Amino acid sequence: MNKVSFNVQKHIARCSAIYLKPNSDNVTINLPLNLNKYYNHIDMGLYITPLDDGEINIGDLVILDE
């Protein structure tokens, strides 16, 4: 197993387009609210910086330490 550590820089800022229903001007979708309802958070991504050299591949296990 390759151990690569990362530093979380910040959350990815989202634009107001996340409230639009696709292919319309309907703004009734509240994606952050639904994320919080189903996943208990509203994070849609993070900017991270690697602290170690290494290789990460699709399908690799990622373990988050708090």
PDBQT receptor file of N, H, CA, C and O in Angstrom, charges set to zero:
ATOM      1  N   MET A   1       0.848  -1.176   0.000  1.00  0.00    +0.000 N 
ATOM      2  CA  MET A   1       0.000   0.000   0.000  1.00  0.00    +0.000 C 
ATOM      3  C   MET A   1       0.896   1.242   0.000  1.00  0.00    +0.000 C 
ATOM      4  O   MET A   1       1.864   1.321   0.756  1.00  0.00    +0.000 OA
ATOM      5  N   ASN A   2       0.563   2.197  -0.849  1.00  0.00    +0.000 N 
ATOM      6  H   ASN A   2      -0.224   2.133  -1.463  1.00  0.00    +0.000 HD
ATOM      7  CA  ASN A   2       1.300   3.448  -0.926  1.00  0.00    +0.000 C 
ATOM      8  C   ASN A   2       0.659   4.450   0.021  1.00  0.00    +0.000 C 
ATOM      9  O   ASN A   2      -0.546   4.693  -0.049  1.00  0.00    +0.000 OA
ATOM     10  N   LYS A   3       1.451   5.026   0.896  1.00  0.00    +0.000 N 
ATOM     11  H   LYS A   3       2.429   4.829   0.952  1.00  0.00    +0.000 HD
ATOM     12  CA  LYS A   3       0.907   5.995   1.845  1.00  0.00    +0.000 C 
ATOM     13  C   LYS A   3       1.313   7.396   1.410  1.00  0.00    +0.000 C 
ATOM     14  O   LYS A   3       2.486   7.764   1.471  1.00  0.00    +0.000 OA
ATOM     15  N   VAL A   4       0.336   8.162   0.975  1.00  0.00    +0.000 N 
ATOM     16  H   VAL A   4      -0.617   7.863   0.925  1.00  0.00    +0.000 HD
ATOM     17  CA  VAL A   4       0.544   9.547   0.588  1.00  0.00    +0.000 C 
ATOM     18  C   VAL A   4      -0.354  10.393   1.476  1.00  0.00    +0.000 C 
ATOM     19  O   VAL A   4      -1.554  10.140   1.576  1.00  0.00    +0.000 OA
ATOM     20  N   SER A   5       0.222  11.387   2.113  1.00  0.00    +0.000 N 
ATOM     21  H   SER A   5       1.197  11.593   2.032  1.00  0.00    +0.000 HD
ATOM     22  CA  SER A   5      -0.554  12.286   2.972  1.00  0.00    +0.000 C 
ATOM     23  C   SER A   5      -0.825  13.589   2.231  1.00  0.00    +0.000 C 
ATOM     24  O   SER A   5      -0.060  14.001   1.360  1.00  0.00    +0.000 OA
ATOM     25  N   PHE A   6      -1.930  14.225   2.598  1.00  0.00    +0.000 N 
ATOM     26  H   PHE A   6      -2.552  13.890   3.306  1.00  0.00    +0.000 HD
ATOM     27  CA  PHE A   6      -2.320  15.483   1.965  1.00  0.00    +0.000 C 
ATOM     28  C   PHE A   6      -2.697  16.504   3.020  1.00  0.00    +0.000 C 
ATOM     29  O   PHE A   6      -3.121  16.152   4.121  1.00  0.00    +0.000 OA
ATOM     30  N   ASN A   7      -2.539  17.760   2.677  1.00  0.00    +0.000 N 
ATOM     31  H   ASN A   7      -2.194  18.046   1.783  1.00  0.00    +0.000 HD
ATOM     32  CA  ASN A   7      -2.998  18.852   3.508  1.00  0.00    +0.000 C 
ATOM     33  C   ASN A   7      -4.233  19.443   2.826  1.00  0.00    +0.000 C 
ATOM     34  O   ASN A   7      -4.174  19.806   1.651  1.00  0.00    +0.000 OA
ATOM     35  N   VAL A   8      -5.335  19.540   3.543  1.00  0.00    +0.000 N 
ATOM     36  H   VAL A   8      -5.383  19.245   4.497  1.00  0.00    +0.000 HD
ATOM     37  CA  VAL A   8      -6.546  20.142   2.989  1.00  0.00    +0.000 C 
ATOM     38  C   VAL A   8      -6.382  21.656   3.044  1.00  0.00    +0.000 C 
ATOM     39  O   VAL A   8      -6.211  22.230   4.119  1.00  0.00    +0.000 OA
ATOM     40  N   GLN A   9      -6.434  22.302   1.877  1.00  0.00    +0.000 N 
ATOM     41  H   GLN A   9      -6.573  21.835   1.003  1.00  0.00    +0.000 HD
ATOM     42  CA  GLN A   9      -6.263  23.748   1.792  1.00  0.00    +0.000 C 
ATOM     43  C   GLN A   9      -7.561  24.493   2.100  1.00  0.00    +0.000 C 
ATOM     44  O   GLN A   9      -7.606  25.370   2.963  1.00  0.00    +0.000 OA
ATOM     45  N   LYS A  10      -8.622  24.119   1.366  1.00  0.00    +0.000 N 
ATOM     46  H   LYS A  10      -8.585  23.406   0.665  1.00  0.00    +0.000 HD
ATOM     47  CA  LYS A  10      -9.926  24.760   1.581  1.00  0.00    +0.000 C 
ATOM     48  C   LYS A  10     -10.995  24.011   0.808  1.00  0.00    +0.000 C 
ATOM     49  O   LYS A  10     -10.696  23.152  -0.022  1.00  0.00    +0.000 OA
ATOM     50  N   HIS A  11     -12.235  24.345   1.089  1.00  0.00    +0.000 N 
ATOM     51  H   HIS A  11     -12.478  25.042   1.764  1.00  0.00    +0.000 HD
ATOM     52  CA  HIS A  11     -13.371  23.776   0.372  1.00  0.00    +0.000 C 
ATOM     53  C   HIS A  11     -13.452  24.427  -1.005  1.00  0.00    +0.000 C 
ATOM     54  O   HIS A  11     -13.065  25.584  -1.174  1.00  0.00    +0.000 OA
ATOM     55  N   ILE A  12     -13.950  23.692  -1.978  1.00  0.00    +0.000 N 
ATOM     56  H   ILE A  12     -14.264  22.752  -1.842  1.00  0.00    +0.000 HD
ATOM     57  CA  ILE A  12     -14.141  24.243  -3.308  1.00  0.00    +0.000 C 
ATOM     58  C   ILE A  12     -15.405  25.094  -3.304  1.00  0.00    +0.000 C 
ATOM     59  O   ILE A  12     -16.486  24.624  -2.947  1.00  0.00    +0.000 OA
ATOM     60  N   ALA A  13     -15.255  26.333  -3.699  1.00  0.00    +0.000 N 
ATOM     61  H   ALA A  13     -14.377  26.715  -3.989  1.00  0.00    +0.000 HD
ATOM     62  CA  ALA A  13     -16.404  27.242  -3.759  1.00  0.00    +0.000 C 
ATOM     63  C   ALA A  13     -17.304  26.842  -4.920  1.00  0.00    +0.000 C 
ATOM     64  O   ALA A  13     -16.823  26.476  -5.992  1.00  0.00    +0.000 OA
ATOM     65  N   ARG A  14     -18.595  26.912  -4.704  1.00  0.00    +0.000 N 
ATOM     66  H   ARG A  14     -18.987  27.209  -3.833  1.00  0.00    +0.000 HD
ATOM     67  CA  ARG A  14     -19.559  26.538  -5.731  1.00  0.00    +0.000 C 
ATOM     68  C   ARG A  14     -20.247  27.787  -6.265  1.00  0.00    +0.000 C 
ATOM     69  O   ARG A  14     -20.472  28.740  -5.520  1.00  0.00    +0.000 OA
ATOM     70  N   CYS A  15     -20.576  27.786  -7.527  1.00  0.00    +0.000 N 
ATOM     71  H   CYS A  15     -20.394  27.012  -8.133  1.00  0.00    +0.000 HD
ATOM     72  CA  CYS A  15     -21.289  28.913  -8.111  1.00  0.00    +0.000 C 
ATOM     73  C   CYS A  15     -22.794  28.705  -7.967  1.00  0.00    +0.000 C 
ATOM     74  O   CYS A  15     -23.245  27.629  -7.573  1.00  0.00    +0.000 OA
ATOM     75  N   SER A  16     -23.555  29.727  -8.284  1.00  0.00    +0.000 N 
ATOM     76  H   SER A  16     -23.188  30.600  -8.604  1.00  0.00    +0.000 HD
ATOM     77  CA  SER A  16     -25.009  29.650  -8.122  1.00  0.00    +0.000 C 
ATOM     78  C   SER A  16     -25.662  28.697  -9.117  1.00  0.00    +0.000 C 
ATOM     79  O   SER A  16     -26.841  28.378  -8.965  1.00  0.00    +0.000 OA
ATOM     80  N   ALA A  17     -24.938  28.236 -10.124  1.00  0.00    +0.000 N 
ATOM     81  H   ALA A  17     -23.980  28.495 -10.248  1.00  0.00    +0.000 HD
ATOM     82  CA  ALA A  17     -25.508  27.320 -11.115  1.00  0.00    +0.000 C 
ATOM     83  C   ALA A  17     -25.932  25.986 -10.500  1.00  0.00    +0.000 C 
ATOM     84  O   ALA A  17     -26.705  25.249 -11.113  1.00  0.00    +0.000 OA
ATOM     85  N   ILE A  18     -25.440  25.661  -9.301  1.00  0.00    +0.000 N 
ATOM     86  H   ILE A  18     -24.812  26.260  -8.804  1.00  0.00    +0.000 HD
ATOM     87  CA  ILE A  18     -25.833  24.391  -8.687  1.00  0.00    +0.000 C 
ATOM     88  C   ILE A  18     -27.303  24.371  -8.292  1.00  0.00    +0.000 C 
ATOM     89  O   ILE A  18     -27.842  23.313  -7.966  1.00  0.00    +0.000 OA
ATOM     90  N   TYR A  19     -27.956  25.526  -8.317  1.00  0.00    +0.000 N 
ATOM     91  H   TYR A  19     -27.518  26.386  -8.581  1.00  0.00    +0.000 HD
ATOM     92  CA  TYR A  19     -29.377  25.594  -7.988  1.00  0.00    +0.000 C 
ATOM     93  C   TYR A  19     -30.267  25.450  -9.215  1.00  0.00    +0.000 C 
ATOM     94  O   TYR A  19     -31.488  25.368  -9.075  1.00  0.00    +0.000 OA
ATOM     95  N   LEU A  20     -29.688  25.416 -10.420  1.00  0.00    +0.000 N 
ATOM     96  H   LEU A  20     -28.697  25.482 -10.534  1.00  0.00    +0.000 HD
ATOM     97  CA  LEU A  20     -30.472  25.333 -11.651  1.00  0.00    +0.000 C 
ATOM     98  C   LEU A  20     -30.826  23.898 -12.012  1.00  0.00    +0.000 C 
ATOM     99  O   LEU A  20     -29.986  23.001 -11.941  1.00  0.00    +0.000 OA
ATOM    100  N   LYS A  21     -32.070  23.696 -12.397  1.00  0.00    +0.000 N 
ATOM    101  H   LYS A  21     -32.752  24.425 -12.455  1.00  0.00    +0.000 HD
ATOM    102  CA  LYS A  21     -32.480  22.417 -12.951  1.00  0.00    +0.000 C 
ATOM    103  C   LYS A  21     -31.866  22.340 -14.352  1.00  0.00    +0.000 C 
ATOM    104  O   LYS A  21     -31.979  23.300 -15.113  1.00  0.00    +0.000 OA
ATOM    105  N   PRO A  22     -31.217  21.218 -14.715  1.00  0.00    +0.000 N 
ATOM    106  CA  PRO A  22     -30.559  21.128 -16.023  1.00  0.00    +0.000 C 
ATOM    107  C   PRO A  22     -31.498  21.456 -17.183  1.00  0.00    +0.000 C 
ATOM    108  O   PRO A  22     -32.666  21.067 -17.185  1.00  0.00    +0.000 OA
ATOM    109  N   ASN A  23     -30.965  22.175 -18.166  1.00  0.00    +0.000 N 
ATOM    110  H   ASN A  23     -30.016  22.491 -18.165  1.00  0.00    +0.000 HD
ATOM    111  CA  ASN A  23     -31.679  22.558 -19.390  1.00  0.00    +0.000 C 
ATOM    112  C   ASN A  23     -32.910  23.424 -19.131  1.00  0.00    +0.000 C 
ATOM    113  O   ASN A  23     -33.888  23.354 -19.875  1.00  0.00    +0.000 OA
ATOM    114  N   SER A  24     -32.863  24.234 -18.083  1.00  0.00    +0.000 N 
ATOM    115  H   SER A  24     -32.069  24.291 -17.478  1.00  0.00    +0.000 HD
ATOM    116  CA  SER A  24     -33.985  25.126 -17.798  1.00  0.00    +0.000 C 
ATOM    117  C   SER A  24     -33.472  26.338 -17.022  1.00  0.00    +0.000 C 
ATOM    118  O   SER A  24     -32.291  26.432 -16.688  1.00  0.00    +0.000 OA
ATOM    119  N   ASP A  25     -34.389  27.258 -16.744  1.00  0.00    +0.000 N 
ATOM    120  H   ASP A  25     -35.349  27.182 -17.015  1.00  0.00    +0.000 HD
ATOM    121  CA  ASP A  25     -34.042  28.386 -15.878  1.00  0.00    +0.000 C 
ATOM    122  C   ASP A  25     -34.711  28.239 -14.514  1.00  0.00    +0.000 C 
ATOM    123  O   ASP A  25     -34.836  29.215 -13.773  1.00  0.00    +0.000 OA
ATOM    124  N   ASN A  26     -35.138  27.032 -14.186  1.00  0.00    +0.000 N 
ATOM    125  H   ASN A  26     -35.036  26.240 -14.787  1.00  0.00    +0.000 HD
ATOM    126  CA  ASN A  26     -35.790  26.711 -12.918  1.00  0.00    +0.000 C 
ATOM    127  C   ASN A  26     -34.725  26.614 -11.825  1.00  0.00    +0.000 C 
ATOM    128  O   ASN A  26     -33.808  25.797 -11.920  1.00  0.00    +0.000 OA
ATOM    129  N   VAL A  27     -34.845  27.437 -10.797  1.00  0.00    +0.000 N 
ATOM    130  H   VAL A  27     -35.589  28.100 -10.719  1.00  0.00    +0.000 HD
ATOM    131  CA  VAL A  27     -33.850  27.463  -9.716  1.00  0.00    +0.000 C 
ATOM    132  C   VAL A  27     -34.396  26.859  -8.429  1.00  0.00    +0.000 C 
ATOM    133  O   VAL A  27     -34.104  27.357  -7.342  1.00  0.00    +0.000 OA
ATOM    134  N   THR A  28     -35.181  25.797  -8.537  1.00  0.00    +0.000 N 
ATOM    135  H   THR A  28     -35.418  25.393  -9.421  1.00  0.00    +0.000 HD
ATOM    136  CA  THR A  28     -35.805  25.204  -7.353  1.00  0.00    +0.000 C 
ATOM    137  C   THR A  28     -34.964  24.109  -6.720  1.00  0.00    +0.000 C 
ATOM    138  O   THR A  28     -35.310  23.617  -5.646  1.00  0.00    +0.000 OA
ATOM    139  N   ILE A  29     -33.873  23.718  -7.354  1.00  0.00    +0.000 N 
ATOM    140  H   ILE A  29     -33.592  24.117  -8.227  1.00  0.00    +0.000 HD
ATOM    141  CA  ILE A  29     -33.028  22.659  -6.785  1.00  0.00    +0.000 C 
ATOM    142  C   ILE A  29     -32.106  23.283  -5.743  1.00  0.00    +0.000 C 
ATOM    143  O   ILE A  29     -31.457  24.293  -6.015  1.00  0.00    +0.000 OA
ATOM    144  N   ASN A  30     -32.045  22.699  -4.571  1.00  0.00    +0.000 N 
ATOM    145  H   ASN A  30     -32.572  21.878  -4.350  1.00  0.00    +0.000 HD
ATOM    146  CA  ASN A  30     -31.138  23.167  -3.528  1.00  0.00    +0.000 C 
ATOM    147  C   ASN A  30     -30.151  22.039  -3.252  1.00  0.00    +0.000 C 
ATOM    148  O   ASN A  30     -30.320  21.275  -2.302  1.00  0.00    +0.000 OA
ATOM    149  N   LEU A  31     -29.124  21.940  -4.086  1.00  0.00    +0.000 N 
ATOM    150  H   LEU A  31     -28.986  22.560  -4.858  1.00  0.00    +0.000 HD
ATOM    151  CA  LEU A  31     -28.161  20.850  -3.981  1.00  0.00    +0.000 C 
ATOM    152  C   LEU A  31     -27.476  20.787  -2.619  1.00  0.00    +0.000 C 
ATOM    153  O   LEU A  31     -27.378  19.697  -2.055  1.00  0.00    +0.000 OA
ATOM    154  N   PRO A  32     -26.994  21.910  -2.057  1.00  0.00    +0.000 N 
ATOM    155  CA  PRO A  32     -26.371  21.806  -0.728  1.00  0.00    +0.000 C 
ATOM    156  C   PRO A  32     -27.322  21.250   0.337  1.00  0.00    +0.000 C 
ATOM    157  O   PRO A  32     -26.905  20.468   1.192  1.00  0.00    +0.000 OA
ATOM    158  N   LEU A  33     -28.583  21.645   0.289  1.00  0.00    +0.000 N 
ATOM    159  H   LEU A  33     -28.922  22.279  -0.405  1.00  0.00    +0.000 HD
ATOM    160  CA  LEU A  33     -29.555  21.127   1.256  1.00  0.00    +0.000 C 
ATOM    161  C   LEU A  33     -29.722  19.618   1.096  1.00  0.00    +0.000 C 
ATOM    162  O   LEU A  33     -29.766  18.891   2.088  1.00  0.00    +0.000 OA
ATOM    163  N   ASN A  34     -29.816  19.144  -0.149  1.00  0.00    +0.000 N 
ATOM    164  H   ASN A  34     -29.780  19.736  -0.955  1.00  0.00    +0.000 HD
ATOM    165  CA  ASN A  34     -29.958  17.709  -0.385  1.00  0.00    +0.000 C 
ATOM    166  C   ASN A  34     -28.704  16.945   0.008  1.00  0.00    +0.000 C 
ATOM    167  O   ASN A  34     -28.801  15.841   0.543  1.00  0.00    +0.000 OA
ATOM    168  N   LEU A  35     -27.536  17.504  -0.244  1.00  0.00    +0.000 N 
ATOM    169  H   LEU A  35     -27.456  18.401  -0.679  1.00  0.00    +0.000 HD
ATOM    170  CA  LEU A  35     -26.299  16.853   0.196  1.00  0.00    +0.000 C 
ATOM    171  C   LEU A  35     -26.294  16.697   1.713  1.00  0.00    +0.000 C 
ATOM    172  O   LEU A  35     -25.952  15.637   2.237  1.00  0.00    +0.000 OA
ATOM    173  N   ASN A  36     -26.674  17.758   2.407  1.00  0.00    +0.000 N 
ATOM    174  H   ASN A  36     -26.952  18.619   1.981  1.00  0.00    +0.000 HD
ATOM    175  CA  ASN A  36     -26.702  17.710   3.861  1.00  0.00    +0.000 C 
ATOM    176  C   ASN A  36     -27.730  16.693   4.355  1.00  0.00    +0.000 C 
ATOM    177  O   ASN A  36     -27.489  15.980   5.329  1.00  0.00    +0.000 OA
ATOM    178  N   LYS A  37     -28.857  16.633   3.688  1.00  0.00    +0.000 N 
ATOM    179  H   LYS A  37     -29.053  17.212   2.897  1.00  0.00    +0.000 HD
ATOM    180  CA  LYS A  37     -29.926  15.704   4.085  1.00  0.00    +0.000 C 
ATOM    181  C   LYS A  37     -29.474  14.245   3.949  1.00  0.00    +0.000 C 
ATOM    182  O   LYS A  37     -29.721  13.434   4.841  1.00  0.00    +0.000 OA
ATOM    183  N   TYR A  38     -28.816  13.915   2.837  1.00  0.00    +0.000 N 
ATOM    184  H   TYR A  38     -28.616  14.574   2.113  1.00  0.00    +0.000 HD
ATOM    185  CA  TYR A  38     -28.466  12.522   2.563  1.00  0.00    +0.000 C 
ATOM    186  C   TYR A  38     -27.079  12.115   3.059  1.00  0.00    +0.000 C 
ATOM    187  O   TYR A  38     -26.865  10.952   3.398  1.00  0.00    +0.000 OA
ATOM    188  N   TYR A  39     -26.131  13.061   3.106  1.00  0.00    +0.000 N 
ATOM    189  H   TYR A  39     -26.305  14.007   2.831  1.00  0.00    +0.000 HD
ATOM    190  CA  TYR A  39     -24.755  12.714   3.461  1.00  0.00    +0.000 C 
ATOM    191  C   TYR A  39     -24.270  13.389   4.741  1.00  0.00    +0.000 C 
ATOM    192  O   TYR A  39     -23.147  13.143   5.180  1.00  0.00    +0.000 OA
ATOM    193  N   ASN A  40     -25.101  14.234   5.341  1.00  0.00    +0.000 N 
ATOM    194  H   ASN A  40     -26.014  14.434   4.984  1.00  0.00    +0.000 HD
ATOM    195  CA  ASN A  40     -24.783  14.933   6.583  1.00  0.00    +0.000 C 
ATOM    196  C   ASN A  40     -23.608  15.903   6.428  1.00  0.00    +0.000 C 
ATOM    197  O   ASN A  40     -22.884  16.164   7.389  1.00  0.00    +0.000 OA
ATOM    198  N   HIS A  41     -23.422  16.436   5.217  1.00  0.00    +0.000 N 
ATOM    199  H   HIS A  41     -24.010  16.224   4.436  1.00  0.00    +0.000 HD
ATOM    200  CA  HIS A  41     -22.451  17.499   4.962  1.00  0.00    +0.000 C 
ATOM    201  C   HIS A  41     -22.787  18.142   3.628  1.00  0.00    +0.000 C 
ATOM    202  O   HIS A  41     -23.579  17.594   2.861  1.00  0.00    +0.000 OA
ATOM    203  N   ILE A  42     -22.198  19.297   3.339  1.00  0.00    +0.000 N 
ATOM    204  H   ILE A  42     -21.555  19.742   3.961  1.00  0.00    +0.000 HD
ATOM    205  CA  ILE A  42     -22.449  19.967   2.067  1.00  0.00    +0.000 C 
ATOM    206  C   ILE A  42     -21.171  20.088   1.231  1.00  0.00    +0.000 C 
ATOM    207  O   ILE A  42     -21.144  20.827   0.247  1.00  0.00    +0.000 OA
ATOM    208  N   ASP A  43     -20.137  19.382   1.608  1.00  0.00    +0.000 N 
ATOM    209  H   ASP A  43     -20.159  18.781   2.408  1.00  0.00    +0.000 HD
ATOM    210  CA  ASP A  43     -18.883  19.451   0.872  1.00  0.00    +0.000 C 
ATOM    211  C   ASP A  43     -19.034  18.814  -0.501  1.00  0.00    +0.000 C 
ATOM    212  O   ASP A  43     -19.523  17.691  -0.623  1.00  0.00    +0.000 OA
ATOM    213  N   MET A  44     -18.614  19.530  -1.526  1.00  0.00    +0.000 N 
ATOM    214  H   MET A  44     -18.217  20.443  -1.427  1.00  0.00    +0.000 HD
ATOM    215  CA  MET A  44     -18.653  18.989  -2.883  1.00  0.00    +0.000 C 
ATOM    216  C   MET A  44     -17.245  18.776  -3.417  1.00  0.00    +0.000 C 
ATOM    217  O   MET A  44     -17.073  18.253  -4.518  1.00  0.00    +0.000 OA
ATOM    218  N   GLY A  45     -16.262  19.165  -2.669  1.00  0.00    +0.000 N 
ATOM    219  H   GLY A  45     -16.402  19.590  -1.774  1.00  0.00    +0.000 HD
ATOM    220  CA  GLY A  45     -14.889  18.971  -3.081  1.00  0.00    +0.000 C 
ATOM    221  C   GLY A  45     -13.941  19.749  -2.200  1.00  0.00    +0.000 C 
ATOM    222  O   GLY A  45     -14.349  20.642  -1.457  1.00  0.00    +0.000 OA
ATOM    223  N   LEU A  46     -12.686  19.406  -2.286  1.00  0.00    +0.000 N 
ATOM    224  H   LEU A  46     -12.354  18.681  -2.889  1.00  0.00    +0.000 HD
ATOM    225  CA  LEU A  46     -11.645  20.057  -1.502  1.00  0.00    +0.000 C 
ATOM    226  C   LEU A  46     -10.426  20.303  -2.368  1.00  0.00    +0.000 C 
ATOM    227  O   LEU A  46     -10.122  19.514  -3.263  1.00  0.00    +0.000 OA
ATOM    228  N   TYR A  47      -9.728  21.396  -2.101  1.00  0.00    +0.000 N 
ATOM    229  H   TYR A  47      -9.975  22.036  -1.374  1.00  0.00    +0.000 HD
ATOM    230  CA  TYR A  47      -8.409  21.604  -2.672  1.00  0.00    +0.000 C 
ATOM    231  C   TYR A  47      -7.410  20.979  -1.705  1.00  0.00    +0.000 C 
ATOM    232  O   TYR A  47      -7.391  21.320  -0.522  1.00  0.00    +0.000 OA
ATOM    233  N   ILE A  48      -6.581  20.067  -2.202  1.00  0.00    +0.000 N 
ATOM    234  H   ILE A  48      -6.596  19.789  -3.163  1.00  0.00    +0.000 HD
ATOM    235  CA  ILE A  48      -5.595  19.404  -1.352  1.00  0.00    +0.000 C 
ATOM    236  C   ILE A  48      -4.207  19.518  -1.965  1.00  0.00    +0.000 C 
ATOM    237  O   ILE A  48      -4.059  19.667  -3.178  1.00  0.00    +0.000 OA
ATOM    238  N   THR A  49      -3.195  19.445  -1.112  1.00  0.00    +0.000 N 
ATOM    239  H   THR A  49      -3.315  19.324  -0.127  1.00  0.00    +0.000 HD
ATOM    240  CA  THR A  49      -1.801  19.489  -1.531  1.00  0.00    +0.000 C 
ATOM    241  C   THR A  49      -1.102  18.253  -0.984  1.00  0.00    +0.000 C 
ATOM    242  O   THR A  49      -1.182  17.976   0.213  1.00  0.00    +0.000 OA
ATOM    243  N   PRO A  50      -0.413  17.502  -1.853  1.00  0.00    +0.000 N 
ATOM    244  CA  PRO A  50       0.299  16.316  -1.356  1.00  0.00    +0.000 C 
ATOM    245  C   PRO A  50       1.476  16.710  -0.478  1.00  0.00    +0.000 C 
ATOM    246  O   PRO A  50       2.171  17.688  -0.753  1.00  0.00    +0.000 OA
ATOM    247  N   LEU A  51       1.693  15.940   0.579  1.00  0.00    +0.000 N 
ATOM    248  H   LEU A  51       1.129  15.145   0.803  1.00  0.00    +0.000 HD
ATOM    249  CA  LEU A  51       2.819  16.176   1.488  1.00  0.00    +0.000 C 
ATOM    250  C   LEU A  51       3.947  15.178   1.245  1.00  0.00    +0.000 C 
ATOM    251  O   LEU A  51       5.049  15.352   1.764  1.00  0.00    +0.000 OA
ATOM    252  N   ASP A  52       3.681  14.142   0.465  1.00  0.00    +0.000 N 
ATOM    253  H   ASP A  52       2.786  14.001   0.044  1.00  0.00    +0.000 HD
ATOM    254  CA  ASP A  52       4.661  13.095   0.202  1.00  0.00    +0.000 C 
ATOM    255  C   ASP A  52       4.690  12.798  -1.293  1.00  0.00    +0.000 C 
ATOM    256  O   ASP A  52       3.753  13.123  -2.021  1.00  0.00    +0.000 OA
ATOM    257  N   ASP A  53       5.774  12.178  -1.737  1.00  0.00    +0.000 N 
ATOM    258  H   ASP A  53       6.536  11.913  -1.145  1.00  0.00    +0.000 HD
ATOM    259  CA  ASP A  53       5.830  11.642  -3.096  1.00  0.00    +0.000 C 
ATOM    260  C   ASP A  53       5.086  10.321  -3.114  1.00  0.00    +0.000 C 
ATOM    261  O   ASP A  53       5.051   9.608  -2.111  1.00  0.00    +0.000 OA
ATOM    262  N   GLY A  54       4.499   9.998  -4.239  1.00  0.00    +0.000 N 
ATOM    263  H   GLY A  54       4.528  10.577  -5.054  1.00  0.00    +0.000 HD
ATOM    264  CA  GLY A  54       3.810   8.725  -4.356  1.00  0.00    +0.000 C 
ATOM    265  C   GLY A  54       2.906   8.720  -5.563  1.00  0.00    +0.000 C 
ATOM    266  O   GLY A  54       2.857   9.681  -6.330  1.00  0.00    +0.000 OA
ATOM    267  N   GLU A  55       2.198   7.636  -5.718  1.00  0.00    +0.000 N 
ATOM    268  H   GLU A  55       2.238   6.855  -5.094  1.00  0.00    +0.000 HD
ATOM    269  CA  GLU A  55       1.304   7.470  -6.853  1.00  0.00    +0.000 C 
ATOM    270  C   GLU A  55      -0.080   7.087  -6.359  1.00  0.00    +0.000 C 
ATOM    271  O   GLU A  55      -0.224   6.243  -5.475  1.00  0.00    +0.000 OA
ATOM    272  N   ILE A  56      -1.093   7.714  -6.935  1.00  0.00    +0.000 N 
ATOM    273  H   ILE A  56      -0.976   8.400  -7.653  1.00  0.00    +0.000 HD
ATOM    274  CA  ILE A  56      -2.478   7.410  -6.600  1.00  0.00    +0.000 C 
ATOM    275  C   ILE A  56      -3.168   7.008  -7.895  1.00  0.00    +0.000 C 
ATOM    276  O   ILE A  56      -3.042   7.691  -8.912  1.00  0.00    +0.000 OA
ATOM    277  N   ASN A  57      -3.887   5.914  -7.853  1.00  0.00    +0.000 N 
ATOM    278  H   ASN A  57      -3.989   5.360  -7.027  1.00  0.00    +0.000 HD
ATOM    279  CA  ASN A  57      -4.556   5.398  -9.033  1.00  0.00    +0.000 C 
ATOM    280  C   ASN A  57      -6.051   5.279  -8.816  1.00  0.00    +0.000 C 
ATOM    281  O   ASN A  57      -6.519   5.192  -7.681  1.00  0.00    +0.000 OA
ATOM    282  N   ILE A  58      -6.798   5.276  -9.914  1.00  0.00    +0.000 N 
ATOM    283  H   ILE A  58      -6.418   5.346 -10.836  1.00  0.00    +0.000 HD
ATOM    284  CA  ILE A  58      -8.246   5.055  -9.839  1.00  0.00    +0.000 C 
ATOM    285  C   ILE A  58      -8.502   3.730  -9.125  1.00  0.00    +0.000 C 
ATOM    286  O   ILE A  58      -7.892   2.712  -9.450  1.00  0.00    +0.000 OA
ATOM    287  N   GLY A  59      -9.405   3.754  -8.156  1.00  0.00    +0.000 N 
ATOM    288  H   GLY A  59      -9.901   4.581  -7.892  1.00  0.00    +0.000 HD
ATOM    289  CA  GLY A  59      -9.735   2.545  -7.412  1.00  0.00    +0.000 C 
ATOM    290  C   GLY A  59      -8.953   2.390  -6.119  1.00  0.00    +0.000 C 
ATOM    291  O   GLY A  59      -9.258   1.505  -5.320  1.00  0.00    +0.000 OA
ATOM    292  N   ASP A  60      -7.938   3.240  -5.893  1.00  0.00    +0.000 N 
ATOM    293  H   ASP A  60      -7.689   3.959  -6.543  1.00  0.00    +0.000 HD
ATOM    294  CA  ASP A  60      -7.180   3.162  -4.647  1.00  0.00    +0.000 C 
ATOM    295  C   ASP A  60      -8.064   3.543  -3.466  1.00  0.00    +0.000 C 
ATOM    296  O   ASP A  60      -8.936   4.403  -3.591  1.00  0.00    +0.000 OA
ATOM    297  N   LEU A  61      -7.846   2.921  -2.348  1.00  0.00    +0.000 N 
ATOM    298  H   LEU A  61      -7.138   2.223  -2.246  1.00  0.00    +0.000 HD
ATOM    299  CA  LEU A  61      -8.558   3.218  -1.114  1.00  0.00    +0.000 C 
ATOM    300  C   LEU A  61      -8.027   4.523  -0.535  1.00  0.00    +0.000 C 
ATOM    301  O   LEU A  61      -6.817   4.732  -0.453  1.00  0.00    +0.000 OA
ATOM    302  N   VAL A  62      -8.942   5.394  -0.138  1.00  0.00    +0.000 N 
ATOM    303  H   VAL A  62      -9.925   5.225  -0.205  1.00  0.00    +0.000 HD
ATOM    304  CA  VAL A  62      -8.576   6.650   0.510  1.00  0.00    +0.000 C 
ATOM    305  C   VAL A  62      -9.128   6.621   1.927  1.00  0.00    +0.000 C 
ATOM    306  O   VAL A  62     -10.320   6.391   2.130  1.00  0.00    +0.000 OA
ATOM    307  N   ILE A  63      -8.267   6.853   2.899  1.00  0.00    +0.000 N 
ATOM    308  H   ILE A  63      -7.299   7.040   2.734  1.00  0.00    +0.000 HD
ATOM    309  CA  ILE A  63      -8.667   6.844   4.305  1.00  0.00    +0.000 C 
ATOM    310  C   ILE A  63      -8.492   8.254   4.850  1.00  0.00    +0.000 C 
ATOM    311  O   ILE A  63      -7.418   8.844   4.730  1.00  0.00    +0.000 OA
ATOM    312  N   LEU A  64      -9.555   8.793   5.452  1.00  0.00    +0.000 N 
ATOM    313  H   LEU A  64     -10.427   8.314   5.550  1.00  0.00    +0.000 HD
ATOM    314  CA  LEU A  64      -9.507  10.139   6.010  1.00  0.00    +0.000 C 
ATOM    315  C   LEU A  64      -9.293  10.062   7.507  1.00  0.00    +0.000 C 
ATOM    316  O   LEU A  64     -10.046   9.398   8.220  1.00  0.00    +0.000 OA
ATOM    317  N   ASP A  65      -8.271  10.739   7.976  1.00  0.00    +0.000 N 
ATOM    318  H   ASP A  65      -7.660  11.279   7.397  1.00  0.00    +0.000 HD
ATOM    319  CA  ASP A  65      -8.013  10.860   9.406  1.00  0.00    +0.000 C 
ATOM    320  C   ASP A  65      -8.438  12.246   9.847  1.00  0.00    +0.000 C 
ATOM    321  O   ASP A  65      -8.117  13.237   9.192  1.00  0.00    +0.000 OA
ATOM    322  N   GLU A  66      -9.152  12.318  10.946  1.00  0.00    +0.000 N 
ATOM    323  H   GLU A  66      -9.412  11.513  11.478  1.00  0.00    +0.000 HD
ATOM    324  CA  GLU A  66      -9.562  13.625  11.458  1.00  0.00    +0.000 C 
ATOM    325  C   GLU A  66      -8.715  14.018  12.623  1.00  0.00    +0.000 C 
ATOM    326  O   GLU A  66      -8.909  15.092  13.193  1.00  0.00    +0.000 OA
TER     327      GLU A  66
